[in-house]
């Protein structure tokens, strides 16, 4: 909202320079990913062929991400807009917390493993804490980091 190009600095070093949408969807590193927007790092395992297996399924990673060896630990950046509310989905997550934001709620959700996710849901879907809701994953920009 402030500029057409953004520079992200940390400890006196340029971390990334680009359009805000690029920094949000294709952050250069974990620092930029955490600084620009909300999200979680979902653990997974690299398949050695440009894919990562996670609790949410298998995903092809952005080819600009550093290659990971087969079996290597990985983390996918999952933004709240990547997790869609879908009552018809067999995949369920429990509502841990919610924050009303006017047109939408920001839900903190727990998968069966306990892994948490964030999801932006239209505010007419007012679910209770502890309720299981259907979710669907729509990762258009699959950003992956090697696990630390």
Buried (B, 14 or more C-beta within 10 A) or exposed (E): EEEEEBEBEEEEEEBBEBEBEBBBBBBBBBBBBEBBBEBBBBBBBBBEEBBBEBBBEEBEBBEEBEEBEEEBBBBBBBBBBBBBBBEEBEBBBBBEEBEEEEEBBBBBBBBEEEBBBBBBBEEEEEBEEEEEBBBBBEBEBBBBBBBE
